[in-house]
Structures are given as C-alpha cells and as structure tokens.
Amino acid sequence: MKVLGIESSCDETGIAVYDSTSGQIWQRLYSQIEKHREYGGVVPELASRDHIVKAAPMLGEIIAEIGSIDAIDAFAYTRGPGLIGALMVGANLARGLAWALDKPVLGVHHMEGHLLAPMLADEKPAVPFVALLVSGGHTLLVDVRAIGDYRILGETLDDAVGEAFDKTAKLLGLPYPGGPELAQLADSVTQSRFEFPRPMTNRPGLEFSFSGLKTAALNIVKQYEPLDDDLRAEVAFAFQRAVVDTLRIKCRRALAETGYQSLVIAGGVGANRHLRQVLGETLREQCARLYFPALEYCTDNGAMIAFAGALRLLQGQTDETVSDVLPRWSLESLPVV
C-alpha cells in the first residue's frame, strides 16, 4: 500500500509517500523558519497561509516522482494536536484528494507519528517500550504496550523541553529558532562556572518542570549583563546539561518502573547531540536498548505521518465522512492497532 502523508501541524510543510510493501519513501519538506524569524516565534496565521502556498507544488513534485496520483492507495494527514488553522490546511487537502479519487483517508496523531518514526529505520524497536517524546510543544514519557495502547507515565507541568530551550536562547540573545543555536553554543565549551538545578528529581514520580531552569538563566543574565560570548556559552552549557541530566534521571526511573529494556527518544529535541550521547551511555549501564529516529525524521515531517497512517489504514481504520481537526488530542484516546 502506498500512503501519502501530509504534516502541517505548525511551521513545517511535510508531504511524503510511504510504500508499506517496499519501505520506500518519497518526501518533500519545507520549513517556514525564515518567515517567522523576524517575529521571534511562529505566527499561526502566517503559518496557515504558507502551508496553502507550498503544499500543492510539493505534492506535484512527489506525484511526478512516483508516476501518477493513481498510484496512491490511501491518504493520511496530521489531525492534531497543533495549530488549528495549519491543521485544517493539511486535513482539507488530504480529504479532498481522497474524496476525488475515492480512496480511504485517515487523520493521524502528530505525537504518534513521532513515536513511531524510529520504526522507519532498519533496526526497529519492538513493543513494549518506553518512549520519551520531546519537542517544542510536548514533553511526555509514554508506556507503549502496543501500537495505539499508550499510557502517559509523566509529562511537563509547564514548559516543554524545546520551549525551554527556545526561551533560554532568547534570554541569551540568540537568533530564532533558539534551541539549536543554544545547543551548538553549549557544545562549544566543556565546562561552566554555573550549576543549574535538576527540577523534580529529588522526589518520586515522572513529571517534569522546566520553567525554573529558565528562571535560573534569567537571574544569571541579570546579574552579569552585558554578557560576553564566553559567559553565554557557559550558561548554555549549564542549562543543556541540567535539562539532559533531568531527562536521563526520569528515563531511568521509567524503565525501572515498567521493567522494559527499550527506550525510544523522538521529537525535535531528539536531534540534540548531547542528549543522544548521555542517554546512550546511561542505557549501556542499564543494559537497555536505545532507539532514535534518523535526524531527518526528528523534525516534523510527512514520512512519519504516512507511516503511522499506513499501520492503521492496513488494519481497516479510516476517517468518518466528516472528521474535525483536534488542536488538543490525548495519545491515550487512540484505538489499538
């Protein structure tokens, strides 16, 4: 089955075709970073309009590669969570194509797409496993008992990891998007005079909180401003180390609580080099296995939506005739595959 997936939950337009028989993927991805840079963050109305402009030409390029739109057997799109206007662009495009071609269509949970993205690699995680989903809008620890059988073990009580990175980067005067800039700056030094707290690690449980780390960075900035390049790098180093160490501690707890031996890390922050290194070393000590998506599938992309959609479409799951987008949508509400 060839499934065309459309991702438009925020500021990336991703369109891909996944062939469930061969595993082959055709894809296009467009990022709106430059459009939103001058505003220091994503402007929802501009994001929606840019999806409208970019989606059709990208779709045309992929169809040209596979030969004909008639080769598509089904359609998948990001139904939520995300920005409602952006979600509607992808949903309407996928549903319109499915209606015109009389093909099945299915709305996919954005975070399930991320969670399953490591399965696009040759070495795939087998259920059950623990998943750490870390992105600009989400920080979740999930007990994955089967595809679609998810239990939230812990989540952030305030800022998501990616959001905390971006806000701290802004405090340091780094350009948008700040998260990757902060990570690069942190990796440029090997030590720091500062020590940030590891929030909520001195008590039981798997919940997260990252707003305090942002406040700690703000206090340093106020104390030492104007900051020179060396001090910025030291703050970035201490902040990144505290975030990653907190994630490490909580992941070890989740593995111990579930008794599982596999951990999946997915979402945009999953591309962080320090996170990959530290968790890899930790899990080797625990004799557990660690799975990351390929870097190209850490960011929002159409391939993960096409793949997640294919797994469900092959089991006969499809949208009802009318299906709304869901800006808020719990992973725990999904049906089991």
N, C-alpha and C positions, 0 to 999 in steps of 0.2 A: 504493500500500500504506500502510495506517495501522498504525503500530507503537507500542505502548505500552511506554515505558521506565521502569524503576524503579531509582533510585540510593539505596543505603543502606550505603555503604562505611564511613561514620564517623558524624558527628553531624548530617548533613542528610538529611532525607527528601525525595527529589525524585521526582515522578511526572509524566510528560508523554506526550502522543501527538503523533507526528510523521507528517505526511502526505507521503509521498515524491513524490506527483504535484503537489500544490499548494504544498508547502513550508510549509503552515500548521502551527502548533504550539499545542497546548493544554497548559498546565502548572500545577503547584502545587509550592511549595517551603516546607518548614518547617525552621527552624534550632533546634537544641537549646542554643544558646549560654547562655540564662538558666539552664537546668537544670544545666549543668556549671560555671557561673561560680564558685559557692561552693567548688568543688574545685580551681580553677585549672587545669583541663585536662579532657579527655574521659575519663569513666568508662565503660569498654566495656559493662558490664552494664546501666547506666542507658541507654546509647545504644540497645542492642538492644531493651530494653523500650519505649522511646519510639517506635521505628520501628513496633513492633506496634500501639501505640495510635493513631498518627497515619496510617498508610498507608491503611487501609480507608476512613475518611471522605474523605481526599483523592482516592482513586480514585473514590469515589462522585460527588464533585463534577465530576470531569472527564468521567465517563461521562454524567452529566446534560447536560453542555455539548455533547457530540458526538451525543447522542440515544439510543444504545444500545450496550451492550458487544458486540453482534454486529457493530458497525461496525469493530471491531478485527480486523486480519488476522493479526497476529503480536505476540509479546511479547519484550522484551529486558530484561535486568537486569544489574547490576554483579556479575560473578562474582569479581572481585578486581582488584588487591590491596586489602586493607583489614582491618578488624576482623572476625574470623571470625563472631562472633555477629550483628553488624549485617548482614554479607553474607548470612547464612542467612535473615534475615527477608525481604529482597527476593527472594532466589532462590526460596524456598518459595512466596511469593505469586505470582510470575510463572509458575512451573512448575505450580502448582495451577490457575491460571486457564487456562493453555494446555491442560492435560490435560482440564479440564472442558469446554472449548469445542472441543477437537480442533483446536487451532491450533499452528503452529510456535513454538518458543521458542529463544532464544539467549543465552548468557552473554557479556557484553561486558567487555573490559579497561578498567578505570577510566581509565588514563592515555591509552589510545587515544581514549576519549571526550573528554578534554580536548584532545588533539592535533588532533582533527577539529572541535572546536567553532567555530573561525573559519570553517569552511565553511557555517555557518548564516547568515552574512552575505551581502549581495548581491554583494560583491566577494570572491571566493573564491581562496585560494592554489592554484596548480597545482603538482603534483609534477614534478620533485623539489624539496624544500626542506629547510632545517634547522629543527628545532623545539627551542625551549627550554621545557622543562616545569618550572615552578617552583611548588611548593605547600608545605603544611605537612609533608608526608612524602616529597617527591621533589624532586630537582634533577637533570635529565637534559638533555644535548644529544643530539639524535637526527638521524641522516641518514635522511630519509624519501624513499626511492626510488620507492615506490608505496604505496598503502594496504595495510598489512599487511607491507610489506617495509621493516623498520626495522633500523638498525644503531646501537647506542649508541656515540656518539663520546666521551662523558665523563659522569661523574656525581660526586656528592659522596662524599668519603671518610669523612665524619662527619655533621654536622648538615645537614639540608635548609635551604633559604633561609627558608621560612616558620617552621620550627622555631627557627632562629637569631634571627629577628625576635621570636618569642614569648618565648624565653628572655631575650633582652636587655631586652625590655619589662618582664619580671618583675623583673629586677635594678633597673630604674628605678622600680619601684613602680607601674607602670601596670596598669589592670584587665584581666582576661581578656575576650576574646581580645586579646593584647597587640600582635600585628603591625599591625593597622590603627591602633591607638592610637599606636604608635611612629611610624608613617608620618605621621600627622596632626601629631604633635608636631614631627617633623623639618621638616615643611613650614611650620611657624610661624616659622622663623628662616632667615636667609640666609647665615650663616657660623658657624664654630666654632673655638675655640682648639685643638681636638684634631684629630689626624690618625691615622686607623686604617690598618693595613696592607692591601694588596690581595693576599690569600693565593694562592700558587701561580701568580702572573702573571709572576714573574721566571724562570720555567723553561718549557721546551716542554711541550706537552700540553694536554688539555682537561678534566682532572679539577678538581674543586672541593674546598675545605675552608673551613668557616665557623666551626668551634669556636674558632679563635684570635681571631676578632673578638669573640666572646662573652667570652673571657678578657680582652681589652683593655678592654672595657667594665667588667668586674668590677674590674679594677685601678684604673680611674678612680673608680668608685663607692667603693672602699675608701679611696682617697686623699683624696677630697673630701667624704665623708659627714659630716653630713647634706646631701643635695643640695637646692638650691633649684630653682625652676621653670626659671630661665634655664639653669642648668647641665644639667639633664635634657634640655632642648631641644637644647643644643649636642652632648651625647653622642648623642642620637638622630639629629641631622643628620649627624654624622661617621660613625656606623655605617651609616646608609642610603646615604650617598654611597659608602662603601667597598664595600658589597655590590653596588650598581648598577654601579659602575665595574668591579668584578671580572667581573660578568656581561657587561658591554659588551666587555671585552677578549676574553673567551672566545668570545663570539658572532662577533666579527670574525675570530678565528682559525678558527672552524668554517666560516665562509663562504669564507675563503681556502683552506682545506684541501679542501673539496668542490667549489669553483668555482661554487656555486649563487648565485643572485641574489635568493632569497626566504627570509625568516626568519619563523617563526611563534612567537609567545610565548603560552603558555597555562598554565592552572592558577591557583589562588587569588592568588598573588603577581603574576600578570599584570594585576591591577587596580591595582597601585601606580602612582600618577601620575608619580612621578619616574622610575621605570623606563621607562614609556611615552615620556616626554619625551626622556630621554637616548638611548635606543636609536633613537628616531625621528631624532634629529639625527645620530647616528653613521652610520646606514644611508643617509641622504641623501648623506653624504660619500662613501660607498662605491658610490653609485648602485644600491643594493639596495632591495627592497620589503619592507615590514614589515606583518605581519598579527596583529591581536589579536582575540579573541572580544569580543562585546558584554559589557559589565560584568556583566550578569545571567547570562552563561554562563561567567564566570571561576570562580565558586564551584562546588562540587559541585551538579549539577542533573540532573533526569530527561531534559531535552531532548537533552543530548549523548549520553546512553545510547541513547535512542530513535533518534537519527540514526545513530550508529555501528552500532547493531544493524540498522537498515534497510539500510545499504550491504551488509552481509554476508548478511542474510536474502534480499535480492533476488538474490544470487548462489547461493542454494540452501543456504547454511550454516545448520545447526541443531544444537541440543544432541543428544547421545545420550540414550537413555531415562533413564539415571542420570548426573548430572553434579555433581561436587562443587564447592564454592566454593574459591577459591585465594587465601588471605591473602597469599601471595607468588607473583608471576607475572611472568615476564620479557616485555617487549614484543617481544623478538627471537624468541620462540617462536610468535608468531601466524602463521596462514596468510595468504598474499597474497590480496587480493580480485581 
